[in-house]
């Protein structure tokens, strides 16, 4: 059992009612999970306010409460703690509860609009191949060395993060690579964690449904670097116009990487084809099975990080050449009649542009490039016309379809995507709301040597419609359809 006063170490308290010497069974921010002896933390969320569930938590067995305003009506024998921000306090308490596990491993956080999953997943792969025990906290999955857990958020809540980090400690994990989202930073989910390094990939149009302006989105990302300790490293992509901004106020040791300008780590693309990339990283050549300019940045970030963490240059290059592509990131299959189908998670304008430009830089232009794309519901609406514009400008044919409509009207989402199509590209586009039928239509349109891009969902094995999730895997479906159409 843990004692409340120990869990409150480094938490700034405004007021205390009751004893802090009480023992705790668990910490919870969901009143439904409370058991006898739990500490309940009342979080003000975007949909519900945990302060409204304090009474319910106490009825369910909570013996102490952390809140931003102590209730007027107090219950005898209950300890109440008032703080300025319960989300921030929860993260610090979670670290204390699990005995500050981030201090017992080498934790590296990766933030940016695109590339977080690829960089963290490939770093996990590389260090595993180098013989280390490694942890991963990503959008796709959570890995405690060899044990896999399902991921539900890009950056999990602070209790979940520390729970898995504790498991990593118990398994002897030495390195952990973690996606750090803007939501996670803004909601203090990473507060109290000890990072040995931070990586900035890029910053493009996304999440403006959550962050009111692009400047706010940028500044939230910057906060992660501002809070890195002086013995950490901060590695930033300076080809991105916000790359140097991220480094402005950090106490960490600063390092840069780039393809287009001077940097500590620089790469040049020597060959770019569907089989992979030949790169010149600083003064050494390396072949990778990863594809496209955007992956040249990812490989460079991985190389730099591995070197900063102490791996030998020759060993890093050898391991990079052995890395496999990440689930849902430029995964492709080639049918027996030489139709190439690519599945990619590209769900932002910049990511879609990068993927399409990569395909166009490789293809001969004698074949069609057929793009199937949609946009998620209940998310940033302002990017929808941009996605429509980019898809039709850079493809020979486009089919707009459902992504994850969630609780929104799918037809309205499609109309907003279509509004970005310029008149000269009207004839390129058609709309088929049913995603499977849209993929089928693309397969039927395709001739030998043509390329189909299915964008937006990548690794996701479901489609969310009206709050319900249905099994749906783009890669699996396109494989089946191409096979059926060959008969």
C-alpha positions in Angstrom: 0.0 0.0 0.0 1.1 3.6 -0.8 0.8 6.5 1.6 -0.9 9.7 0.3 1.8 12.1 1.5 4.5 10.1 -0.4 2.3 10.3 -3.6 2.0 14.1 -3.2 5.8 14.6 -3.4 6.6 17.6 -5.8 2.8 18.4 -6.1 2.1 22.1 -5.2 -0.8 22.1 -2.8 -3.2 25.0 -2.2 -5.2 23.4 0.7 -5.5 20.2 2.6 -8.5 19.0 4.6 -7.9 15.8 6.6 -4.8 13.5 7.0 -2.2 12.9 4.3 -1.0 9.8 6.2 -3.9 7.6 4.8 -3.0 4.5 2.8 -4.0 4.2 -0.9 -5.1 1.2 -2.8 -5.2 2.8 -6.3 -5.2 6.2 -8.0 -8.1 6.8 -10.4 -9.6 9.7 -12.4 -12.6 7.6 -13.5 -15.1 7.3 -10.6 -16.4 4.0 -12.0 -13.0 2.4 -11.4 -12.8 3.4 -7.7 -12.3 0.7 -5.1 -12.0 0.8 -1.4 -9.1 3.0 -0.4 -8.7 4.7 -3.8 -7.5 8.3 -4.4 -9.9 10.0 -6.8 -8.5 12.8 -9.0 -11.2 15.1 -10.4 -10.1 16.1 -13.9 -11.8 18.8 -15.9 -12.2 17.3 -19.3 -13.5 18.6 -22.6 -16.7 16.6 -22.2 -17.2 16.0 -18.5 -15.9 17.5 -15.3 -14.6 15.0 -12.7 -15.7 17.4 -9.9 -19.3 16.4 -10.6 -18.4 12.8 -9.7 -16.6 13.4 -6.3 -19.7 12.1 -4.3 -20.0 9.1 -6.5 -16.3 8.3 -6.1 -16.6 8.5 -2.3 -19.6 6.2 -2.3 -17.6 3.7 -4.4 -14.9 3.7 -1.7 -12.5 6.6 -2.3 -10.9 7.8 0.9 -9.1 10.8 -0.5 -9.8 13.3 -3.3 -7.6 15.7 -5.3 -9.5 18.6 -6.8 -9.2 22.2 -8.0 -12.0 23.4 -5.7 -12.7 21.7 -2.3 -16.5 20.9 -2.2 -18.7 23.0 0.2 -20.1 19.8 1.7 -17.4 17.7 3.2 -17.6 14.0 4.2 -16.0 13.0 7.5 -12.9 10.9 7.3 -12.3 11.9 3.7 -9.0 13.8 2.8 -9.4 16.6 0.3 -6.4 18.1 -1.5 -6.8 21.3 -3.5 -4.4 22.0 -6.4 -4.3 24.5 -9.3 -4.4 21.9 -12.0 -5.5 18.3 -11.3 -4.2 17.0 -14.7 -0.7 18.2 -13.9 -1.0 16.9 -10.3 -2.2 13.5 -11.6 0.9 13.1 -13.8 3.3 13.8 -10.9 1.4 11.5 -8.6 1.3 8.8 -11.2 5.1 8.9 -11.4 5.4 8.8 -7.6 2.9 6.0 -7.3 4.9 3.8 -9.8 8.2 4.9 -8.1 9.3 7.2 -10.9 10.0 4.5 -13.5 11.1 7.0 -16.2 14.2 7.7 -14.2 15.3 4.1 -14.4 15.4 3.9 -18.2 16.5 6.0 -21.1 13.3 7.6 -22.4 13.2 9.5 -25.7 10.1 11.5 -26.8 9.2 12.2 -30.4 6.8 15.0 -31.3 5.7 16.6 -34.5 2.7 16.4 -36.9 4.0 13.6 -39.1 6.6 10.9 -38.6 6.1 10.2 -34.8 5.0 6.6 -35.2 7.6 5.8 -37.9 10.5 7.2 -35.9 9.5 5.6 -32.6 8.7 2.3 -34.1 11.9 2.1 -36.2 14.0 3.2 -33.1 12.4 0.3 -31.2 13.3 -2.1 -34.1 16.8 -0.8 -34.4 17.6 -1.1 -30.7 16.0 -4.5 -30.5 18.2 -5.7 -33.4 21.2 -4.2 -31.5 20.5 -6.6 -28.7 18.8 -4.3 -26.1 15.6 -4.7 -24.2 13.4 -1.9 -25.5 10.0 -0.3 -24.8 7.7 1.5 -27.2 4.7 3.8 -26.6 3.1 4.5 -30.0 -0.1 5.1 -31.8 0.1 1.6 -33.3 1.0 -0.4 -30.2 2.7 -0.5 -26.8 5.7 -2.8 -26.4 7.3 -3.9 -23.1 10.3 -5.5 -24.8 8.7 -8.6 -26.4 5.2 -8.2 -24.9 2.6 -6.3 -27.0 -0.3 -4.3 -25.7 -3.0 -2.5 -27.7 -2.7 1.3 -28.0 -5.8 3.5 -27.6 -4.2 7.0 -27.8 -1.1 8.6 -29.4 0.0 9.6 -25.9 -1.8 7.5 -23.2 -3.0 9.1 -19.9 -0.3 9.6 -17.3 -1.4 6.6 -15.1 -1.2 4.3 -18.1 2.2 5.7 -19.2 3.7 5.2 -15.8 2.1 1.7 -15.4 3.8 0.5 -18.6 7.1 2.3 -17.7 7.0 0.4 -14.4 6.5 -2.9 -16.3 9.5 -1.9 -18.4 11.6 -1.4 -15.3 10.5 -4.8 -14.0 11.5 -6.4 -17.4 14.9 -4.8 -17.4 14.1 -2.5 -20.4 17.0 0.0 -21.0 15.6 2.2 -23.8 12.0 3.5 -24.4 10.8 5.5 -27.4 7.5 7.4 -27.0 5.2 9.4 -29.2 4.4 12.7 -27.6 1.3 14.3 -29.0 0.2 17.9 -28.7 -2.9 16.7 -26.8 -0.6 14.8 -24.4 1.6 17.8 -23.8 -1.4 20.2 -23.4 -3.1 17.8 -21.0 0.1 17.3 -18.9 0.2 13.6 -19.5 4.0 13.7 -19.8 4.5 15.9 -16.7 6.9 14.4 -14.2 8.6 12.1 -16.8 12.3 12.2 -17.1 13.3 12.3 -20.8 16.9 11.7 -22.0 16.0 13.2 -25.4 13.4 14.8 -27.5 13.0 14.7 -31.3 11.1 17.2 -33.5 10.0 15.9 -36.9 7.9 18.7 -38.5 4.9 20.9 -37.9 2.0 21.1 -40.4 -1.7 21.7 -40.5 -3.5 19.4 -38.0 -5.5 19.4 -34.7 -6.9 22.9 -35.2 -10.2 21.5 -33.9 -8.4 21.2 -30.5 -5.8 24.0 -30.7 -7.6 27.2 -31.7 -4.7 28.5 -33.7 -1.6 27.2 -35.5 0.6 29.3 -33.2 -1.0 27.6 -30.1 -0.4 24.2 -31.7 3.3 25.2 -32.3 3.8 26.5 -28.8 2.4 23.4 -27.2 4.9 21.3 -29.1 7.7 23.8 -28.1 6.7 23.4 -24.4 8.0 19.8 -24.5 11.5 21.0 -25.5 11.4 24.0 -23.1 11.0 21.5 -20.2 13.8 19.0 -21.2 16.5 18.9 -18.6 20.0 20.2 -19.2 21.5 16.6 -19.4 19.1 15.6 -22.2 19.4 16.2 -26.0 17.0 18.0 -28.3 17.2 16.9 -31.9 15.3 19.1 -34.4 14.5 19.0 -38.2 15.7 22.5 -39.3 14.3 22.1 -42.8 11.0 22.8 -41.1 10.5 26.5 -40.5 9.6 25.8 -36.9 12.7 23.6 -36.3 14.8 26.3 -34.7 11.8 27.6 -32.8 11.7 24.3 -30.9 15.2 24.8 -29.7 15.0 28.5 -28.7 14.6 28.1 -25.0 15.5 24.5 -24.3 18.2 23.7 -21.6 19.0 20.4 -23.4 22.0 20.0 -25.7 20.9 21.1 -29.2 21.4 19.1 -32.3 19.9 19.5 -35.8 19.2 17.4 -38.9 18.2 18.3 -42.4 18.2 17.3 -46.1 18.3 20.9 -47.6 20.6 22.9 -45.4 23.6 22.8 -43.0 22.9 20.7 -39.9 24.7 18.4 -37.4 23.2 15.4 -39.2 22.6 15.7 -43.0 21.5 13.2 -45.7 21.4 13.2 -49.4 19.1 11.0 -51.5 21.1 9.1 -54.1 18.4 6.7 -55.3 14.6 6.7 -54.7 12.5 3.8 -55.9 9.8 1.4 -54.8 12.4 -1.0 -53.6 13.8 1.6 -51.1 16.2 4.5 -50.7 20.0 4.9 -51.1 21.1 7.6 -48.8 24.3 9.4 -48.0 24.2 10.1 -44.3 26.9 12.6 -43.4 29.8 10.8 -45.2 28.4 7.2 -45.3 26.1 5.5 -47.8 23.2 3.3 -46.5 20.4 1.4 -48.3 17.0 1.3 -46.6 13.8 -0.5 -47.6 11.9 2.6 -46.5 10.6 4.7 -49.4 10.3 8.4 -50.1 11.7 11.8 -49.2 9.7 11.9 -45.9 11.4 8.6 -44.9 14.8 10.1 -45.6 14.1 12.5 -42.8 12.9 9.7 -40.6 16.0 7.6 -41.2 18.2 10.6 -40.5 16.4 11.2 -37.2 16.8 7.5 -36.3 20.5 7.6 -37.2 21.2 10.8 -35.2 19.2 9.5 -32.1 21.1 6.2 -32.1 24.4 8.0 -32.3 23.4 10.4 -29.5 22.4 7.4 -27.4 25.8 5.8 -27.8 25.6 3.3 -30.6 28.6 3.0 -33.1 28.2 4.7 -36.5 29.0 1.5 -38.5 26.6 -0.6 -36.4 23.8 2.0 -36.9 24.2 2.0 -40.6 24.1 -1.8 -40.7 20.9 -1.9 -38.6 19.2 0.8 -40.7 19.6 -1.4 -43.8 17.8 -4.2 -42.0 14.7 -2.1 -40.8 11.2 -3.1 -42.0 8.5 -0.6 -42.8 6.0 0.3 -40.1 2.4 -1.0 -40.2 0.2 1.3 -42.3 3.1 3.6 -43.4 3.7 3.2 -47.1 2.9 -0.5 -47.1 2.4 -1.8 -50.6 1.4 -5.0 -52.4 1.8 -5.8 -56.1 -0.8 -7.9 -57.8 0.1 -10.6 -60.4 -0.9 -8.2 -63.2 1.5 -5.6 -61.8 -1.0 -3.2 -60.1 0.7 -1.6 -57.1 -1.6 -0.8 -54.1 -0.1 1.4 -51.4 -1.7 1.9 -48.0 -0.6 4.9 -45.9 -1.8 6.7 -42.8 -1.6 10.1 -44.5 -4.5 12.0 -42.9 -3.1 15.5 -43.0 -2.6 17.8 -46.1 1.2 17.7 -45.7 1.3 13.9 -45.2 -0.9 13.3 -48.3 1.2 15.7 -50.3 4.4 14.0 -49.2 3.1 10.5 -50.2 1.7 11.6 -53.5 4.9 13.5 -54.4 7.0 10.5 -53.5 4.9 8.2 -55.7 5.1 10.8 -58.6 8.9 11.0 -58.2 9.2 7.3 -58.6 6.6 6.4 -61.3 7.3 6.8 -65.0 4.1 8.8 -65.7 3.0 6.2 -68.2 0.7 4.7 -65.6 -2.3 6.0 -63.7 -2.1 7.1 -60.0 -5.5 6.4 -58.5 -6.0 7.9 -55.0 -8.7 6.8 -52.5 -9.0 9.3 -49.6 -11.4 10.7 -47.1 -11.3 12.7 -43.8 -12.3 11.8 -40.3 -15.4 13.1 -38.6 -15.4 15.1 -35.3 -11.9 16.4 -36.2 -10.3 19.5 -37.8 -12.7 20.5 -40.6 -10.4 23.2 -42.1 -8.1 20.6 -43.6 -10.8 18.9 -45.6 -10.8 21.2 -48.7 -7.0 21.1 -48.7 -7.0 17.3 -48.8 -9.4 17.5 -51.8 -7.2 20.0 -53.6 -4.0 18.0 -53.0 -5.4 14.7 -53.9 -6.8 15.9 -57.3 -3.8 18.1 -58.1 -1.3 15.2 -57.6 -3.3 12.2 -58.9 -4.6 11.2 -62.3 -7.9 9.9 -60.7 -9.4 10.4 -57.2 -12.2 8.6 -55.3 -13.4 10.5 -52.2 -14.8 8.2 -49.6 -15.6 7.7 -45.9 -12.7 7.6 -43.5 -14.0 7.4 -39.8 -17.1 9.6 -39.9 -17.6 9.0 -36.2 -20.7 11.0 -35.2 -20.7 13.4 -38.2 -22.8 13.2 -41.3 -20.5 11.4 -43.9 -22.1 13.3 -46.8 -21.3 16.6 -45.3 -17.6 15.6 -44.8 -17.4 14.5 -48.4 -18.9 17.8 -49.6 -16.3 19.7 -47.6 -13.5 17.7 -49.2 -15.0 18.2 -52.7 -15.1 22.0 -52.2 -11.3 22.1 -52.4 -11.2 20.6 -55.9 -10.3 23.2 -58.6 -12.4 23.4 -61.8 -9.6 21.9 -64.0 -9.6 18.8 -61.8 -13.3 18.2 -61.6 -13.2 15.4 -64.2 -10.5 13.5 -62.1 -12.7 13.1 -59.1 -15.7 11.0 -58.1 -17.3 10.2 -54.8 -18.2 6.7 -53.4 -19.2 7.0 -49.8 -18.8 3.3 -49.0 -15.1 2.8 -48.4 -15.0 -0.9 -49.5 -16.8 0.0 -52.7 -14.4 2.9 -53.3 -11.4 0.6 -53.0 -13.1 -1.9 -55.3 -13.8 0.8 -57.9 -10.1 1.8 -57.8 -9.1 -1.8 -58.3 -11.5 -2.1 -61.3 -10.2 1.1 -62.8 -6.6 0.1 -62.5 -4.7 -1.4 -65.5 -1.4 -3.3 -65.3 1.4 -1.1 -63.9 -1.1 1.5 -62.4 -0.7 2.6 -58.8 -3.5 2.8 -56.2 -3.0 4.9 -53.1 -5.4 4.2 -50.2 -4.8 7.1 -47.7 -6.0 8.1 -44.3 -6.4 5.0 -42.1 -3.1 3.1 -42.5 -2.7 0.7 -39.6 -6.3 1.1 -38.3 -8.2 -2.2 -38.5 -11.6 -0.6 -38.0 -14.0 2.0 -39.3 -15.9 4.2 -36.8 -19.4 5.2 -37.8 -22.0 6.7 -35.4 -19.8 5.8 -32.4 -19.6 2.1 -33.4 -16.5 0.4 -34.6 -16.6 -2.1 -37.5 -13.8 -4.4 -38.7 -12.1 -2.7 -41.6 -8.5 -3.1 -42.8 -7.5 -1.2 -45.9 -4.5 -3.5 -46.7 -6.4 -6.7 -46.1 -9.3 -5.5 -48.3 -7.3 -4.3 -51.2 -5.3 -7.6 -51.2 -8.6 -9.6 -51.4 -10.1 -7.4 -54.1 -7.0 -7.5 -56.3 -6.9 -11.2 -56.0 -10.7 -11.6 -56.8 -10.3 -9.3 -59.9 -7.4 -11.4 -61.2 -9.7 -14.5 -61.6 
